Amino acid sequence: MAQPLQSLLRIEVPVIVLVASHRMPVRAVLEMKPGAIIELPKSADDPLEILVHNRPIGIGQAVKVGENFGIRVTRVGPVDLRIRAIGGERAGSGLPAADGAGPPDDGPRRGAEALQHA
């Protein structure tokens, strides 16, 4: 029985660190050129959401790791929330929306605001 569990724990899932999201008119997207700067509604020091399957599971701070970016995890949601995210479940996280600025197709995606106060 332990062998199937070990195999399951080796499966890789997509982890995304969300810097910010921003809505733009279609015209601005179509006119975008190399060198354009898109101002994001977030301070460089603000916490970043950690997502699995586009579901928030934690929060962290951006750090530099050698020549790469990294994230120092500062809050993590409960295990059941992380399990639902790993399974790709889209609803029922129980977390309130952080800012409502997510993509229009994010459906019941919840922000990590609740994790900040956990």
Number of C-alpha atoms within 10 A of each C-alpha: 5 7 8 8 9 10 9 10 9 8 8 8 12 9 15 15 19 14 16 15 15 12 11 9 7 9 8 9 10 8 8 12 9 5 6 8 8 9 9 12 11 13 9 11 8 12 23 23 27 24 21 21 17 20 27 27 28 26 25 19 18 17 11 10 9 7 6 7 9 14 17 13 15 13 20 18 18 12 10 11 20 20 13 18 21 20 12 14 15 16 13 11 20 10 17 15 15 14 11 13 14 17 11 8 7 13 10 15 21 24 25 27 18 17 19 16 7 10
